[in-house]
Every structure is written in C-alpha cells, then in structure tokens.
Amino acid sequence: MAVTRLSPHEEVFEFLVSSPSLEAIIAFRPSETTQQHIRELLAANDEGQLSAEGKIELDEFASVEHFVRMLRAHARVKLANQ
C-alpha cells in the first residue's frame, strides 16, 4: 500500500486546525514520513544528486520550518506570560 504524504504546508495546516495547546505547538514535529523524506532530500543534495523538483521541495521545507520556529517562539512567550 502506498503511503500518502502531505505537503509540509498541509501537515502544519492539519495540526493547526486541530486547535493544539501552546505546549503541543512547542512540541510539534513533522511526521516520521516527512522527516525521512527530508533526510533523503538532504542526502541527495549533499551528493550533488538533488533534482530541480527536490530543490523546490527542500526550499518549501525550509520555509515551513521557519514558520514553525516562529510559531513555537510566540507560543513560548505566550505561555511564559500566563
């Protein structure tokens, strides 16, 4: 059976619409499937074998990761001020 992989944005959107607590936002990590895919893209990049499509995906992951880091930072501040 094929594993359906959500895009990085979709994975974060699905998480956010679940109304997570501040603690859950801070603890959020991509799925194991997504983490494995990122490792594969990074390995291909290190070996100089990353396709143009792979480069786009890696850039998308970087953008989403930045957003999630900012989200976590805001959640930490809000939690500290409660």
Buried (B, 14 or more C-beta within 10 A) or exposed (E): EEEEEBEBEEBBEEBEEEEBEBEEBBEBEBBEEBEEBBEEBBEBEEEEEBEEEBEEBBEEBEEBBEEBEEBBEEBBEEEEEE
